[in-house]
Amino acid sequence: MGFQRFTVAIGRADLTRDCLEQLRLWPGCETVEGIAVLGDMRGKFTVHVIDYGLARQRLADRALRCIQREKQRRYHLKIE
């Protein structure tokens, strides 16, 4: 017996803004300047840091992986 998983559609701009706000709350990642959201035709997405600012790359990537995993449980990307 399995559970069906339902997610909510979200736009690319909203997802980018939300992920960047969440990332800047992590200690050491306050200076991250930009992220990019890459999506496919099925609504799945990945998030990448494109401008680290003064943040350490390893720390920012680790924080973003945790945020991405949380967002993928809740949202799927709108096809635009």
N, C-alpha and C positions, 0 to 999 in steps of 0.2 A: 504494500500500500504506500504510494508515494504522494507527495504534496505538490500541487501545482504552484508555480511561482509567477506572481503577477507583479509587473513593474509599471511605473508611471513614466509617460513620455516627457522629455525635457529638451529644450532647444540648446544648441551649441553655445550660444552666448551666455545663457543662464547657467549652464553647467560649468563653463570656464570661470565665470565670476564666483560661483559658489565654491569651486575647488580652490581657487586662489585665496579666497577669504579663509577657508579652513586651513590651508597650508601656512598662511602667515600667523596663525595662532600657535603653531608648533615652535618650541624654543629653538633658536638658532636659524629659523627660516623666515624671520620677519622682513628680510630684505629681498626676498625672491620677487623679481620684476614681472615675469611673464611665463605663462604655461600655454600649451596647445592641446586641443582635443581632437583626436583622430577617430573617425567612425567608419563603419562599414554599412552595407546595404541592409543588414539584418537588425540594426539598431545597437549593436555592440560598440564599445568605444574603449580607447586607451588615452591616458593623460600623460603628457611629458613636460618637463621643465625646459624652457627655451632660453631663459635669462635668469641666472642664479643670483645676480647681484653680489653681495658680500657673503652669502650663505655657502657653507661647505656642500659640495656636490653630493657626496655620499649621504649626508644627513637629509638633504632636501629630496633626493630620490627615494630614500626609505620612507620618509613621511608621506610623500605623494603616493607610493604604493599602498599604504594603509588607507589613505583617503579614497583612492580609486576603487579599492576592494569594497569599501562601504557604499560608495555611490553606485557601483554596479549591482549591488543587492537591491537598491531602491529604484533606479532609473534605467530607462533605455533611451537612446538618442532618437529624436524625431528625424524622419527623412524629409529633407528640405529641397 
